[in-house]
Amino acid sequence: MITLAGPPHRGRTHRGRTIAGLGLSAVLLTCAAAPPASAGPGPAGPAAPTGSEPAPTTGSATAPSGEAGRAALDREALRSTVRAVHEAGMYGSYSAVRDGGERWNGAAGVADVRTRRPVHPRMLHRVGSITKTFTAVAILQQVERGRVELDAPVARYLPGLLPQDLAGTVTVRMLLNHTSGIGDYVAGAFPSFVQLSSRSLDEHRFRRIAPQELVRLGLAAPRTGEPGQNWSYSNTNYVIAGLLLEKVTGTGAERYITREVIRRAGLRDTSFPRTPFVPGPHSKAYEALYGYIDPPRDYSVYDMSWGTTAGAIVSTMDDLNRFYRVLLGGGLLSPAQLDQMRTTVPVPDGQGGVAMHYGLGIYAQDTPCGRFWGHDGAVFGMGTVSLSSPDGRRQISYGFNLMKYQRLNENGYPMPHAIDAAMGAHFERALCGSAATAARGPGWPSLLPTQQVLVKR
């Protein structure tokens, strides 16, 4: 067993608090012009940033019609803002930005804090819950072929899996849009998270856990509401979706997704790894657990059976951009099923507003320079966000290698960090171009990832 490298967060106790969600990171991409004054202390990043940028491809540099105010890629600003994320404390990150035929790839920081090996833009990366978009596409392909009905009960396809009171009411659609009311399995799979301890992470690094066991843990967790009542993020939904996919296709879910989604999209560097190792050049994955792992520890070698069809895919930022471009362009689903995928439910922001609109394995984020579709993902030590304009023309996919770098306030919630503001500025520049300055301020929403960890009293 690997023990904690430092004392538990200055001796503070968190008795009675529970962790909800994937148990991963709150990536608050607050698009501010400068780091907030209240930014909490975080793990110090390496002293000097590194960066790289390949030669630009040819193509139009103009914004598509209907996207007034969004401009061509400002390479110098993108380079500057990705370096600013590193300077704010992020160990390393890489970004792929696209506008039509024009592309920019950049990176800053280090992949290994000991050797100071630099990150580069085309590193392989665990993309966590972006896997859910791939799984949802595979299910919708079965809807298209008449094998699955979105509004049919899950029990039609998986009899006996759900308890009797849920069997006839939880539908396939409710799994995909997180309105099933089924709890998340992560706290059950990693119980030390409730005490803000890394013990479970360290003990289970090489554990193989079956999807059926993950579902059992999710069903044992507190329910989040009645089926169809409200949105509540649960990884259990997508493990059940994987079991359903396997039942109706007669093929292992990961194998089917690889053949019918990953390969059909033309992705060369995307896979479900067969071992605990990332299958190619990659960064280490540093987990800070809000300062309870000090210094942050590397979890890049990890058996991802705990994520499976909810979060086990490895990809690159370029591959993610291609995936969403092909998907939104109709290359993986018929127009009718793509419309179903983009039929959303509101996601509350906790303050009476709407943080985003969640569809079937994909969400919509509205910004002052238009609506963007995509998903985010987080695993131990690695975070990812991928967003695309509705036509797939303007895109960003962004990966980083230090998670839960924030500190917690007295109520157990993550406090804003300078990294958050710096990430927001980079997204702002990538999505809005020269309109970014005008977009700053109260009108620009926070980009709240679905895996936000809430540590509650």
C-alpha positions as CSV (number, residue, x, y, z in Angstrom):
1,M,0.0,0.0,0.0
2,I,1.2,3.5,-0.8
3,T,0.7,5.9,2.0
4,L,-0.1,9.6,1.8
5,A,3.0,11.7,1.3
6,G,1.9,14.4,3.8
7,P,-0.4,14.9,6.7
8,P,-4.2,15.2,6.1
9,H,-5.0,18.8,5.2
10,R,-3.7,20.6,8.3
11,G,-5.5,18.3,10.6
12,R,-9.0,19.4,9.6
13,T,-11.7,16.7,9.9
14,H,-14.5,16.1,7.5
15,R,-16.7,13.7,9.5
16,G,-20.2,13.3,8.0
17,R,-19.3,14.6,4.6
18,T,-20.0,12.6,1.5
19,I,-18.7,12.9,-2.1
20,A,-21.1,12.9,-5.0
21,G,-20.4,12.5,-8.7
22,L,-17.5,10.7,-10.4
23,G,-15.2,11.6,-7.5
24,L,-12.9,13.4,-9.8
25,S,-12.2,17.1,-10.5
26,A,-14.1,20.4,-10.5
27,V,-12.8,22.2,-13.5
28,L,-14.2,25.6,-13.1
29,L,-13.5,27.3,-16.4
30,T,-14.5,30.7,-15.3
31,C,-13.7,33.0,-18.2
32,A,-12.1,35.9,-16.3
33,A,-9.6,38.4,-17.5
34,A,-7.3,37.7,-14.5
35,P,-7.0,35.2,-11.7
36,P,-9.5,36.0,-8.9
37,A,-8.2,37.5,-5.8
38,S,-9.7,34.7,-3.8
39,A,-7.7,32.0,-5.6
40,G,-6.7,29.4,-3.2
41,P,-3.2,28.0,-2.9
42,G,-2.5,25.0,-5.1
43,P,0.3,22.6,-5.9
44,A,3.1,24.7,-7.5
45,G,3.7,24.1,-11.1
46,P,7.1,23.8,-12.8
47,A,9.0,27.0,-13.2
48,A,9.3,27.4,-16.9
49,P,6.7,26.6,-19.5
50,T,7.4,24.7,-22.7
51,G,5.3,24.9,-25.9
52,S,5.1,23.6,-29.3
53,E,3.1,24.3,-32.4
54,P,3.1,22.5,-35.7
55,A,3.1,24.3,-39.0
56,P,-0.5,25.5,-39.7
57,T,-2.6,23.7,-42.2
58,T,-4.2,25.6,-45.1
59,G,-7.8,26.6,-45.1
60,S,-10.3,29.4,-44.6
61,A,-9.6,31.7,-41.7
62,T,-13.1,33.3,-41.7
63,A,-15.9,32.5,-39.3
64,P,-18.9,30.6,-40.7
65,S,-22.2,32.4,-41.4
66,G,-24.4,32.8,-38.3
67,E,-21.4,33.1,-36.0
68,A,-20.8,36.9,-36.2
69,G,-18.3,38.1,-33.7
70,R,-16.3,34.9,-33.8
71,A,-13.0,35.3,-35.7
72,A,-10.1,33.3,-37.1
73,L,-7.5,31.7,-34.8
74,D,-5.2,34.1,-33.0
75,R,-2.2,31.9,-32.7
76,E,-0.2,34.2,-30.5
77,A,-3.1,34.6,-28.1
78,L,-3.7,30.9,-27.9
79,R,0.0,30.3,-27.3
80,S,0.0,32.9,-24.5
81,T,-3.1,31.7,-22.8
82,V,-2.1,28.0,-22.7
83,R,1.2,29.0,-21.2
84,A,-0.7,31.1,-18.6
85,V,-2.5,28.0,-17.4
86,H,0.9,26.4,-16.7
87,E,2.2,29.6,-15.0
88,A,-1.0,29.5,-12.8
89,G,0.1,26.1,-11.4
90,M,-1.0,23.5,-13.9
91,Y,1.8,20.9,-14.4
92,G,1.1,20.4,-18.1
93,S,-1.7,20.8,-20.6
94,Y,-2.3,20.4,-24.4
95,S,-4.8,22.0,-26.7
96,A,-6.1,21.4,-30.2
97,V,-8.1,24.3,-31.7
98,R,-9.7,24.3,-35.1
99,D,-11.6,26.8,-37.3
100,G,-12.6,25.2,-40.5
101,G,-9.4,24.2,-42.3
102,E,-7.2,26.2,-39.9
103,R,-5.8,24.5,-36.9
104,W,-3.6,25.3,-33.9
105,N,-2.0,22.8,-31.6
106,G,-0.1,23.8,-28.5
107,A,1.2,22.6,-25.2
108,A,2.8,24.1,-22.1
109,G,4.4,22.5,-19.0
110,V,5.8,19.1,-18.2
111,A,4.5,15.6,-18.4
112,D,6.8,14.4,-15.6
113,V,7.6,16.7,-12.7
114,R,10.6,14.8,-11.7
115,T,12.4,14.5,-15.1
116,R,10.8,17.7,-16.5
117,R,9.9,15.8,-19.7
118,P,7.8,18.4,-21.6
119,V,4.2,17.8,-22.7
120,H,3.4,17.9,-26.4
121,P,0.1,18.4,-28.2
122,R,-0.4,14.9,-29.5
123,M,0.0,12.9,-26.3
124,L,-2.4,10.1,-25.6
125,H,-4.7,11.0,-22.7
126,R,-7.4,9.3,-20.6
127,V,-10.5,11.3,-21.5
128,G,-12.9,9.9,-18.8
129,S,-16.5,10.7,-19.4
130,I,-16.1,11.8,-22.9
131,T,-16.5,8.0,-23.3
132,K,-20.2,8.6,-22.7
133,T,-20.6,10.3,-26.0
134,F,-19.2,7.2,-27.8
135,T,-21.5,4.9,-25.8
136,A,-24.5,7.0,-26.5
137,V,-23.7,7.0,-30.3
138,A,-23.5,3.2,-30.2
139,I,-26.9,2.9,-28.4
140,L,-28.5,5.3,-30.9
141,Q,-27.2,3.2,-33.8
142,Q,-29.2,0.3,-32.3
143,V,-32.2,2.6,-32.1
144,E,-31.7,3.4,-35.8
145,R,-31.6,-0.3,-36.6
146,G,-34.8,-1.0,-34.7
147,R,-33.2,-3.1,-31.9
148,V,-33.7,-0.6,-29.1
149,E,-36.5,1.9,-28.3
150,L,-35.4,5.0,-26.4
151,D,-38.6,5.2,-24.4
152,A,-38.8,1.5,-23.6
153,P,-38.0,0.3,-20.1
154,V,-34.5,-1.0,-19.6
155,A,-36.0,-4.2,-18.2
156,R,-37.1,-5.1,-21.7
157,Y,-33.5,-5.6,-22.7
158,L,-32.0,-6.5,-19.3
159,P,-34.6,-8.3,-17.3
160,G,-33.7,-8.8,-13.6
161,L,-31.0,-6.2,-13.5
162,L,-33.0,-3.4,-11.8
163,P,-35.0,-3.7,-8.7
164,Q,-38.8,-4.2,-9.2
165,D,-39.8,-0.7,-8.4
166,L,-37.4,0.7,-11.1
167,A,-37.7,-2.1,-13.7
168,G,-40.8,-0.8,-15.5
169,T,-40.1,2.9,-15.2
170,V,-36.4,3.6,-16.0
171,T,-36.1,3.9,-19.8
172,V,-33.1,3.8,-22.1
173,R,-33.4,7.6,-22.6
174,M,-33.3,8.2,-18.9
175,L,-30.0,6.3,-18.7
176,L,-28.5,8.4,-21.5
177,N,-29.7,11.8,-20.2
178,H,-29.1,11.1,-16.5
179,T,-32.7,11.3,-15.3
180,S,-33.0,7.7,-14.1
181,G,-32.6,8.6,-10.4
182,I,-30.0,5.7,-10.1
183,G,-27.1,6.6,-7.8
184,D,-23.4,6.7,-8.7
185,Y,-21.2,3.8,-7.9
186,V,-17.9,5.7,-7.4
187,A,-18.2,6.2,-3.7
188,G,-18.9,2.5,-3.3
189,A,-16.0,1.5,-5.5
190,F,-13.6,3.9,-3.8
191,P,-14.9,4.3,-0.2
192,S,-11.9,6.2,1.1
193,F,-13.0,9.2,-1.0
194,V,-15.6,9.9,1.6
195,Q,-12.8,10.5,4.1
196,L,-10.8,12.4,1.5
197,S,-8.2,9.7,1.6
198,S,-6.3,8.2,-1.3
199,R,-6.3,4.7,0.3
200,S,-8.9,3.2,-2.1
201,L,-7.1,4.7,-5.1
202,D,-3.8,3.1,-4.1
203,E,-5.2,-0.3,-3.1
204,H,-7.3,-0.7,-6.3
205,R,-4.8,0.4,-8.9
206,F,-4.7,-3.1,-10.5
207,R,-8.2,-4.3,-9.6
208,R,-10.5,-5.8,-12.2
209,I,-14.1,-5.0,-11.4
210,A,-17.0,-6.3,-13.5
211,P,-19.7,-4.0,-14.9
212,Q,-22.3,-6.0,-13.0
213,E,-20.5,-5.2,-9.7
214,L,-20.4,-1.5,-10.6
215,V,-24.2,-1.6,-11.2
216,R,-24.7,-3.3,-7.9
217,L,-22.8,-0.5,-6.1
218,G,-24.7,2.1,-8.0
219,L,-28.1,0.6,-7.1
220,A,-26.9,0.4,-3.4
221,A,-26.2,4.1,-3.4
222,P,-28.9,6.7,-2.5
223,R,-31.2,7.4,-5.3
224,T,-31.2,10.9,-6.7
225,G,-34.9,11.2,-7.4
226,E,-37.8,9.4,-9.1
227,P,-37.2,8.2,-12.7
228,G,-37.6,11.1,-15.1
229,Q,-37.9,13.6,-12.2
230,N,-34.6,15.5,-12.5
231,W,-31.1,15.5,-13.9
232,S,-28.4,14.0,-11.7
233,Y,-25.1,12.8,-13.1
234,S,-24.4,9.0,-12.5
235,N,-21.8,6.8,-14.1
236,T,-24.0,3.8,-13.3
237,N,-26.3,4.9,-16.1
238,Y,-23.6,4.4,-18.7
239,V,-22.4,1.1,-17.3
240,I,-26.0,-0.2,-17.7
241,A,-26.0,1.2,-21.2
242,G,-22.9,-0.8,-22.0
243,L,-24.5,-4.0,-20.7
244,L,-27.6,-3.2,-22.8
245,L,-25.4,-2.6,-25.9
246,E,-23.8,-6.0,-25.3
247,K,-27.1,-7.7,-24.9
248,V,-28.7,-6.4,-28.1
249,T,-25.6,-6.7,-30.3
250,G,-24.2,-10.0,-29.0
251,T,-20.8,-8.3,-29.0
252,G,-18.7,-6.9,-26.1
253,A,-19.6,-3.3,-25.6
254,E,-16.0,-2.0,-25.9
255,R,-15.4,-4.1,-29.0
256,Y,-18.6,-2.9,-30.6
257,I,-17.8,0.8,-29.9
258,T,-14.3,0.3,-31.3
259,R,-15.6,-1.1,-34.5
260,E,-18.8,0.9,-35.1
261,V,-17.9,4.3,-33.6
262,I,-14.1,4.7,-33.2
263,R,-13.1,3.1,-36.5
264,R,-16.1,4.5,-38.5
265,A,-15.1,8.0,-37.3
266,G,-11.6,7.4,-38.7
267,L,-9.9,7.8,-35.3
268,R,-6.3,6.5,-35.2
269,D,-5.3,7.1,-31.7
270,T,-8.4,6.3,-29.7
271,S,-9.0,3.0,-27.9
272,F,-10.2,1.2,-24.8
273,P,-6.8,0.0,-23.4
274,R,-6.5,-3.7,-22.7
275,T,-4.0,-3.2,-19.8
276,P,-3.6,-0.6,-17.0
277,F,-1.1,1.2,-19.2
278,V,-1.7,4.1,-21.6
279,P,-0.7,2.5,-25.0
280,G,1.7,5.2,-26.3
281,P,3.4,8.5,-25.4
282,H,1.5,10.2,-22.6
283,S,1.8,12.4,-19.6
284,K,1.8,11.2,-16.0
285,A,-1.5,11.8,-14.3
286,Y,-1.2,13.8,-11.0
287,E,-3.9,13.6,-8.4
288,A,-3.9,16.2,-5.6
289,L,-7.3,15.4,-4.0
290,Y,-7.7,19.0,-2.8
291,G,-4.4,19.0,-1.1
292,Y,-4.9,15.7,0.7
293,I,-2.4,14.0,-1.5
294,D,0.7,16.2,-1.1
295,P,2.7,16.1,-3.2
296,P,0.3,15.1,-5.9
297,R,0.7,11.4,-6.9
298,D,0.9,9.8,-10.4
299,Y,-2.1,7.6,-11.3
300,S,-1.4,7.2,-15.1
301,V,-1.0,3.4,-14.6
302,Y,-4.5,2.3,-13.6
303,D,-6.9,-0.5,-14.4
304,M,-9.8,1.4,-15.9
305,S,-12.4,-1.4,-15.6
306,W,-13.9,0.8,-13.0
307,G,-14.8,3.3,-15.8
308,T,-15.6,0.9,-18.7
309,T,-18.3,2.3,-21.1
310,A,-18.7,5.3,-18.7
311,G,-15.1,6.5,-18.8
312,A,-12.3,4.2,-20.0
313,I,-11.3,5.6,-23.4
314,V,-7.9,6.9,-24.2
315,S,-7.6,9.4,-27.1
316,T,-5.8,12.5,-28.3
317,M,-7.0,16.1,-28.6
318,D,-6.9,15.9,-32.4
319,D,-8.9,12.7,-32.4
320,L,-11.5,14.2,-30.1
321,N,-12.0,17.1,-32.5
322,R,-12.4,14.8,-35.4
323,F,-14.9,12.6,-33.5
324,Y,-17.2,15.5,-32.7
325,R,-16.8,16.9,-36.1
326,V,-17.8,13.6,-37.8
327,L,-20.6,13.1,-35.3
328,L,-22.2,16.6,-35.6
329,G,-21.7,16.4,-39.4
330,G,-23.9,13.3,-39.6
331,G,-21.2,10.8,-40.2
332,L,-22.2,8.4,-37.4
333,L,-25.9,8.8,-37.0
334,S,-28.9,9.6,-39.1
335,P,-30.5,13.1,-38.8
336,A,-33.3,11.7,-36.8
337,Q,-31.0,10.1,-34.2
338,L,-28.7,13.1,-34.1
339,D,-31.8,15.2,-33.3
340,Q,-32.6,12.8,-30.5
341,M,-29.1,13.1,-29.2
342,R,-29.4,16.8,-29.1
343,T,-32.7,16.8,-27.3
344,T,-31.8,18.1,-23.9
345,V,-32.8,18.5,-20.3
346,P,-31.7,21.5,-18.2
347,V,-28.8,21.1,-15.8
348,P,-29.2,23.4,-12.7
349,D,-26.3,25.4,-11.6
350,G,-27.3,25.4,-7.9
351,Q,-28.2,29.1,-7.9
352,G,-31.6,28.9,-9.7
353,G,-30.1,29.1,-13.1
354,V,-29.1,26.6,-15.8
355,A,-25.5,25.6,-16.2
356,M,-25.9,23.6,-19.4
357,H,-28.3,21.5,-21.4
358,Y,-27.6,17.8,-21.3
359,G,-28.7,15.6,-24.2
360,L,-28.0,11.9,-24.8
361,G,-24.3,11.6,-23.9
362,I,-23.6,15.1,-25.1
363,Y,-24.3,18.6,-23.7
364,A,-24.8,22.1,-25.0
365,Q,-23.0,25.1,-23.5
366,D,-24.3,28.5,-24.5
367,T,-21.8,31.4,-24.7
368,P,-21.8,35.0,-25.9
369,C,-20.3,33.8,-29.2
370,G,-22.7,30.9,-29.8
371,R,-23.7,27.4,-28.7
372,F,-21.1,24.7,-28.4
373,W,-21.7,20.9,-28.1
374,G,-19.5,18.4,-26.4
375,H,-18.5,16.7,-23.1
376,D,-15.9,16.7,-20.5
377,G,-14.1,14.0,-18.7
378,A,-12.0,13.4,-15.5
379,V,-10.2,10.4,-14.1
380,F,-7.6,10.3,-11.4
381,G,-5.0,12.8,-12.5
382,M,-6.3,13.7,-16.0
383,G,-9.0,16.1,-17.1
384,T,-10.4,16.8,-20.6
385,V,-12.9,19.2,-22.2
386,S,-14.0,19.0,-25.8
387,L,-16.4,21.6,-27.4
388,S,-17.6,22.1,-30.9
389,S,-19.8,24.6,-32.7
390,P,-23.0,23.0,-34.0
391,D,-21.6,22.6,-37.5
392,G,-18.3,21.2,-36.1
393,R,-16.3,24.1,-37.6
394,R,-15.0,25.8,-34.5
395,Q,-13.6,23.4,-31.9
396,I,-11.3,23.0,-28.9
397,S,-10.2,19.8,-27.1
398,Y,-8.1,20.4,-24.1
399,G,-6.3,18.0,-21.7
400,F,-4.4,18.6,-18.5
401,N,-2.5,16.4,-16.0
402,L,-3.2,17.7,-12.5
403,M,-6.6,17.2,-10.9
404,K,-8.4,18.6,-7.9
405,Y,-5.7,21.2,-7.4
406,Q,-8.2,23.5,-5.6
407,R,-8.6,23.7,-1.8
408,L,-11.9,23.2,0.0
409,N,-13.7,25.9,1.9
410,E,-15.2,25.5,5.3
411,N,-18.4,24.0,3.8
412,G,-16.4,21.4,1.8
413,Y,-16.7,23.0,-1.6
414,P,-13.8,23.7,-4.0
415,M,-12.6,27.3,-3.9
416,P,-11.7,29.1,-7.2
417,H,-8.1,28.8,-8.2
418,A,-5.9,30.9,-10.5
419,I,-5.8,27.8,-12.8
420,D,-9.5,28.0,-13.3
421,A,-9.4,31.6,-14.5
422,A,-6.4,30.9,-16.8
423,M,-8.2,27.9,-18.4
424,G,-11.3,30.0,-18.9
425,A,-9.2,32.7,-20.7
426,H,-7.8,30.0,-23.1
427,F,-11.3,28.6,-23.9
428,E,-12.5,32.1,-24.3
429,R,-9.8,32.8,-26.9
430,A,-10.3,29.5,-28.6
431,L,-14.0,29.6,-29.0
432,C,-14.6,33.3,-29.6
433,G,-11.4,34.5,-31.2
434,S,-11.0,38.2,-31.2
435,A,-14.5,38.5,-29.8
436,A,-13.1,37.1,-26.5
437,T,-12.4,40.5,-24.9
438,A,-15.9,41.7,-25.6
439,A,-17.3,38.4,-24.2
440,R,-15.6,38.7,-20.9
441,G,-17.5,39.6,-17.8
442,P,-20.9,38.7,-16.3
443,G,-22.3,37.6,-19.7
444,W,-19.8,34.8,-20.1
445,P,-20.9,31.6,-18.3
446,S,-18.8,29.2,-16.4
447,L,-18.2,26.0,-18.2
448,L,-19.1,23.5,-15.5
449,P,-18.0,19.9,-16.2
450,T,-20.4,17.1,-15.5
451,Q,-17.9,15.5,-13.1
452,Q,-17.7,18.3,-10.7
453,V,-17.0,16.9,-7.3
454,L,-19.1,18.2,-4.4
455,V,-17.9,17.4,-0.9
456,K,-21.0,18.0,1.3
457,R,-21.6,18.2,5.0
